[in-house]
Amino acid sequence: MGGITRTVTGWNIAQAIDNQTAALDRFEAAFGRARYAIAEGRSMG
């Protein structure tokens, strides 16, 4: 299991996706390919 505190604040979906992708890349570099990737968050709406 891996997690992040977003480096992006506010409503910037493109950067948030890049941030999550970077976290997954780091996880996979350390532990191998992830079987599943589940993104969870809270709505700003």
N, C-alpha and C positions, 0 to 999 in steps of 0.2 A: 504494500500500500504506500502510496506517495501522496503528498499534498503540497499546496502552495498557498502563500498569502500573495495575492495579486500585486504585481509591481505597477499595475495600471489602475488608476482610480477614475471614477466617473463612468460615463457611458461611451466606452470606446471598444466595441466588440472586436474589431480587427486586431487591435493590440492584445486584447484579452486572449484571443485564440492563439496568437503567437506565443504568449506567455505560457499557456497550457501545453502547447506543442513542445516548447523548450523543456518543460518539466518532464514530459513523457520521454523525450530524447535522453535526458540525463538518467532517468530510471532505467531505460533499456540499455544504456551504455554500462551501467553498473550491474544489472541483473539479467540481461537478456530480454528477448521480445516479450512484451506483455500479452497475456492471453486476452484480457479485456481492458478497455479504458472507459471509465464512467465519469462524466463531468457532472458536477452537482453545484448548484449555487442558489442564490436568492434573487428574486425578481426586484427590479428597481421600479416596477409599475404599481 
